[in-house]
Amino acid sequence: MLETCISAYKLWQGYFRLFTKETKYTLGEKIDALLVESIEAILTASFLSKEQKRPFVHRAIIKLDTAKVFLRVAWELQSLDHTKYATLSAPLEEVGRQLGGWHNQLIKQNSTDKKSVEK
């Protein structure tokens, strides 16, 4: 998952350079920051104990989903052409699915752990 996210970020960097001056320093920088924050949250979660992971996985999901919304805005403003938008969206969707699965797994583990303590 982290590797897919990093690969998508490297792809994004190539596209970010092509943004016009009007959108590069507003929308482009916002997307860049959100993607970096997603990677940071995923990396942090990967080093924590299972009890501590969930808030960071949740943060990564929020940051990634927000970046995807702003990428759509960039596409609608024609800062990204259709091909670039589609090419970048595919790995980000995959990372989103993986993060959702990870988050759901942590919720299930947490509820299972609570039931074990109660017994």
C-alpha positions in Angstrom: 0.0 0.0 0.0 2.8 2.4 0.9 4.6 1.6 -2.3 1.5 2.2 -4.4 1.0 5.6 -2.6 4.6 6.6 -3.2 4.4 5.6 -6.8 1.2 7.7 -7.2 3.0 10.6 -5.6 5.9 10.4 -7.9 3.4 10.3 -10.8 1.7 13.4 -9.3 5.0 15.2 -9.1 5.4 15.0 -12.9 1.9 16.4 -13.4 2.2 19.1 -10.7 5.1 20.6 -12.6 2.7 21.2 -15.6 0.1 23.1 -13.6 -0.4 26.8 -14.6 0.9 29.5 -12.3 -2.7 30.3 -11.3 -3.5 26.8 -10.0 0.0 25.5 -9.1 0.4 27.6 -6.0 -3.1 27.1 -4.7 -4.8 23.9 -5.8 -1.6 22.1 -6.8 0.2 22.8 -3.5 -2.9 21.7 -1.5 -3.1 18.4 -3.4 0.6 17.9 -2.9 0.4 18.6 0.9 -2.6 16.2 1.2 -0.8 13.4 -0.6 2.3 13.9 1.6 0.2 13.8 4.7 -1.4 10.6 3.5 1.9 8.9 3.1 3.1 10.2 6.4 0.0 8.8 8.2 0.3 5.4 6.5 4.0 5.3 7.4 3.3 6.3 11.0 0.5 3.7 11.4 2.7 1.0 10.0 5.1 1.4 13.0 2.5 1.6 15.8 0.9 -1.1 17.9 -2.5 -2.2 16.7 -4.2 -0.3 19.4 -2.6 3.0 18.2 -2.9 2.5 14.4 -6.6 3.3 13.9 -6.5 7.1 14.3 -3.6 7.3 11.8 -5.3 5.0 9.3 -8.4 7.1 9.6 -6.3 10.3 9.1 -4.8 8.7 6.0 -8.2 7.9 4.6 -9.4 11.5 5.1 -6.3 13.1 3.6 -6.4 10.8 0.6 -10.1 11.3 0.0 -9.7 15.0 0.2 -6.8 14.9 -2.2 -9.0 12.9 -4.6 -11.7 15.6 -4.4 -9.2 18.3 -5.2 -7.7 16.3 -8.0 -11.2 16.1 -9.5 -11.5 19.9 -9.2 -8.1 20.2 -10.9 -9.4 18.0 -13.7 -12.7 20.1 -14.0 -10.6 23.3 -14.2 -8.5 21.6 -16.9 -5.3 21.8 -14.9 -5.1 18.0 -15.5 -6.2 16.4 -18.7 -8.4 13.4 -18.7 -5.6 10.9 -19.3 -3.4 12.2 -16.5 -6.5 12.3 -14.1 -7.4 8.7 -14.9 -3.8 7.5 -14.7 -3.4 9.1 -11.2 -6.8 8.2 -10.0 -6.4 4.4 -10.4 -3.5 3.9 -7.9 -5.1 6.3 -5.5 -8.4 4.4 -5.6 -6.4 1.2 -4.9 -4.7 2.8 -1.9 -8.1 4.0 -0.7 -9.6 0.4 -0.9 -6.6 -0.9 1.0 -6.9 1.7 3.7 -10.6 1.0 4.0 -9.8 -2.7 4.5 -7.1 -2.0 7.0 -9.4 0.4 8.9 -12.2 -2.2 9.0 -9.8 -4.9 10.1 -8.6 -2.7 13.0 -12.2 -2.1 14.0 -13.0 -5.8 14.0 -9.8 -6.6 16.0 -10.6 -3.9 18.5 -14.1 -5.2 19.0 -12.8 -8.8 19.3 -10.2 -7.6 21.8 -12.9 -5.9 23.9 -15.0 -9.1 23.9 -12.0 -11.1 25.1 -11.3 -8.7 28.0 -15.0 -8.9 29.1 -15.0 -12.7 29.3 
